[in-house]
């Protein structure tokens, strides 16, 4: 397992980065998303669910409004392929995790770092 | 607290002993109100200033100071206030869930402001209470002896009367110690409640009543889940492979909702 971590970002930047992932893959794609620590107990009970970009943004907005959690303070895990998973960490940084690091992983990491 | 000591040598003077937080002797005052001895200490008990000429061997936290080897006698062990460490290993085994207790030479878990260690083996809360009860009785005798020591062995005609006074003083000292130990125990307890510490094995529940909640496909104790105590509302998230500079840590939410980072070296730091 290989992993690279970006610097930390504020909430609005992290949302922007999620948008970038969808745009990079396909704006209409639905990705496997799991709400992790600490809002996994309140949203989908630690299970991966398919989210479109709009649905995910809406879920984030509702979670913030209801006080369940905020991106950058709670974990979100997004699977973008069989090999690569992205963790938007509760410390505000972004982890790119791969079974085997490759050029595509570098591309994703660069996308999220800049 | 104030105690009266009798100088039985020849002058038959009484002295009043003033102690401060933790029972450390700060001033010894004559019957006429004159300060005849004064001390100040570093937090770990090193004597920073000492004035006056009256003999006294009971100083930091009211314990016996052996000036020949510059160490305190704390029953189970000798304590060196300059090195800020005990001179021998802790006879009591530490607890993995409280990493500081694993250090065999630490004094008061490096927290001498809020704690004292008159037994040389403190930080066992149950033991502390039992010890406090024992010491109430024991200090009656020890306190009496201590005062006899300060009086350089009472030899006057009114020895019995004065010895009785000393024992009463010793009992007062014992009571004072009991209160100190109780407060100290409470201090340790509240510390433990607000700062759960690093647990070596992430897959093991932090205690009774804790359950694992997380991604069903991930391993128990991984970062895709957390330990939850539904009764208290506490949560612990094991983030053991987090990259530097944050590094490996656990995220802990206590029962008040306060959040902490716990590190392998035993640090428990409130989250910003």
Interface residues (C-beta under 8 A of the other chain):
Chain A: X3 X4 X5 X34 X36 X37 X38 X40 X41 X45 X46 X47 X48 X75 X77 X89 X90 X91 X93 X95
Chain B: X213 X214 X215 X216 X223 X224 X225 X226 X228 X235 X237 X239 X241 X242 X243 X246 X251 X253
